[in-house]
Amino acid sequence: MNRELAASAAGGKAMPDIAAPEAASLSAPAPRRRFGGRLLHALLVVIMLELGLVLLILPWTRDWNTNFWTLRWPQVWKYWVSPYTRGVISGLGLLNLWYGTEEIVPHGGGAASPRGKTRI
């Protein structure tokens, strides 16, 4: 049908098929480099899990009370040692741990993820 449209646009003359020689000369596509993607994904998961553990535990240790910020600005100390502030920071740690474990666990439902890309 495309040739008929091209022929009618060219005044009844058949136009040569330009895409056919290029398609025949192309070889198989190069294999995707998946090792680098997997390595970066593993590194991201490790960083998220470590950061999550640090943010979960650090606010409840003795080191949290004596640090650069509280020694430099003493007026910040009462907010820094507040259980609410510590809870918020620990909550961020829990979010990092949850997201890190979500990246590890493969989700069912086929080879494609909900975003349409293949999970590595």
Buried (B, 14 or more C-beta within 10 A) or exposed (E): EEEEEBEEEEEEEEEEEEEEEEEEEEEEEEEEEEEEEEEEBEEEBEEBBEBBBEBBEBBEEEEBEEEEEBEEEEEEBEEBEEEEBBEEBBEBBEBBBEBBEEBEEEEEEEEEEEEEEEEB
